[in-house]
Amino acid sequence: GPTVALKQSKRLVEQGTTSSLDEAIENEAAAQIVSASTDDHGEGVRAFVERRDPEFDGT
């Protein structure tokens, strides 16, 4: 699966109880940048456009 994105999501959930709203927004923006720059993100977009199941490799 898309391991980088899942790791980012887990980190955001864990930080959610101790972060202010401003910190949470900044953390979310940073996580989006990291996740969107992965090979898995590109594969997910291509698979969506091609109407097929994605083949994630964890990168």
Backbone bond lengths (Angstrom), bond angles and torsions (degrees), N, CA, C in turn:
res aa  C-N    CA-C-N  psi(-1)  N-CA   C-N-CA  omega(-1)  CA-C   N-CA-C  phi
1 G - - - 1.442 - - 1.512 111.39 -
2 P 1.300 117.22 -178.95 1.466 122.05 -179.39 1.529 110.42 -76.54
3 T 1.319 116.41 78.11 1.465 121.33 -169.75 1.521 113.77 -63.00
4 V 1.322 118.40 -35.25 1.471 120.00 -179.69 1.525 109.70 -64.87
5 A 1.319 117.22 -46.70 1.464 120.84 -179.73 1.524 111.19 -63.94
6 L 1.322 116.90 -40.79 1.466 119.74 178.64 1.523 111.28 -64.87
7 K 1.316 116.70 -39.92 1.467 120.69 177.68 1.530 110.34 -63.29
8 Q 1.330 116.94 -42.08 1.461 120.72 178.29 1.532 110.49 -62.91
9 S 1.323 116.81 -43.29 1.467 120.55 179.56 1.520 111.51 -61.38
10 K 1.320 116.34 -44.26 1.466 120.57 179.32 1.527 110.54 -61.50
11 R 1.333 116.45 -42.98 1.468 120.82 179.76 1.528 110.24 -62.04
12 L 1.329 117.35 -42.02 1.462 120.61 -179.69 1.528 111.47 -64.66
13 V 1.323 117.10 -40.37 1.468 120.52 178.25 1.521 110.13 -62.73
14 E 1.334 116.18 -44.35 1.464 120.28 -179.99 1.529 111.55 -63.82
15 Q 1.322 117.82 -36.84 1.463 121.45 179.87 1.528 111.95 -77.00
16 G 1.319 116.29 -19.95 1.458 120.78 -173.30 1.511 115.19 -58.76
17 T 1.305 117.51 -29.43 1.463 119.77 -177.15 1.523 112.68 -81.45
18 T 1.325 116.99 -14.62 1.466 119.60 -176.77 1.523 113.19 -119.52
19 S 1.324 118.15 -1.94 1.466 121.53 -177.10 1.521 111.04 -97.51
20 S 1.320 114.78 147.79 1.462 119.44 170.46 1.530 107.85 -75.08
21 L 1.311 117.16 169.25 1.460 120.84 178.61 1.526 110.46 -60.12
22 D 1.322 117.15 -44.37 1.466 120.47 179.59 1.527 111.40 -61.89
23 E 1.327 116.75 -42.36 1.467 120.16 177.81 1.528 110.84 -64.49
24 A 1.318 116.43 -41.27 1.465 120.62 -179.86 1.525 110.84 -62.71
25 I 1.323 116.90 -40.47 1.468 120.75 178.39 1.524 110.52 -65.01
26 E 1.323 116.92 -43.43 1.472 120.69 177.63 1.527 111.01 -63.56
27 N 1.325 117.03 -43.31 1.466 121.06 179.53 1.528 111.38 -63.21
28 E 1.320 116.23 -40.49 1.467 120.80 179.03 1.527 110.70 -64.53
29 A 1.326 116.73 -43.29 1.468 120.19 178.87 1.528 110.83 -61.31
30 A 1.318 116.78 -42.90 1.469 120.82 178.98 1.530 110.76 -64.43
31 A 1.319 116.85 -40.77 1.464 120.65 179.75 1.527 111.02 -65.44
32 Q 1.321 116.95 -37.04 1.469 120.51 177.78 1.521 111.13 -62.92
33 I 1.332 116.36 -41.13 1.466 120.64 179.21 1.523 110.19 -63.16
34 V 1.328 116.49 -46.20 1.468 120.64 179.77 1.528 110.26 -61.87
35 S 1.311 116.57 -48.99 1.464 120.59 -176.14 1.528 112.16 -65.71
36 A 1.321 116.89 -39.07 1.464 120.65 -177.79 1.521 113.04 -71.93
37 S 1.323 117.42 -13.80 1.462 119.90 -178.60 1.531 112.73 -96.06
38 T 1.323 117.62 7.37 1.469 120.25 -177.52 1.529 111.54 -90.59
39 D 1.324 114.58 158.24 1.467 120.37 174.26 1.527 110.54 -62.50
40 D 1.331 116.77 -36.02 1.465 120.30 179.73 1.526 111.54 -62.38
41 H 1.316 117.48 -36.02 1.464 119.98 177.77 1.525 109.60 -63.02
42 G 1.321 115.72 -47.49 1.463 119.29 178.09 1.516 112.06 -59.20
43 E 1.322 116.74 -41.75 1.459 121.15 178.05 1.525 110.56 -64.03
44 G 1.319 117.62 -40.08 1.461 120.61 178.50 1.518 112.16 -62.41
45 V 1.322 116.50 -42.40 1.470 120.96 178.43 1.531 110.19 -65.45
46 R 1.337 116.57 -47.51 1.471 119.98 179.54 1.530 111.08 -59.57
47 A 1.319 116.40 -44.18 1.464 120.29 -179.66 1.528 111.01 -62.91
48 F 1.316 117.11 -39.69 1.465 120.84 178.67 1.526 110.36 -62.74
49 V 1.333 116.07 -48.32 1.466 120.72 -178.70 1.532 110.71 -63.25
50 E 1.324 115.92 -38.49 1.465 121.18 -178.40 1.528 112.83 -85.47
51 R 1.325 116.85 0.46 1.470 122.86 178.66 1.528 112.32 55.03
52 R 1.338 114.19 51.48 1.462 120.24 178.46 1.524 108.63 -137.55
53 D 1.311 116.47 167.29 1.461 120.92 176.01 1.526 109.22 -73.12
54 P 1.333 117.58 139.02 1.462 119.69 178.56 1.521 111.27 -73.16
55 E 1.311 115.20 154.24 1.460 122.06 175.24 1.526 107.82 -119.12
56 F 1.332 116.04 84.67 1.457 121.86 -177.55 1.523 110.74 -75.56
57 D 1.338 115.97 144.77 1.463 119.70 177.22 1.527 112.78 -121.23
58 G 1.321 116.54 6.54 1.464 119.68 175.79 1.510 115.07 85.07
59 T 1.337 116.78 13.11 1.471 119.22 179.30 1.509 111.48 -121.38
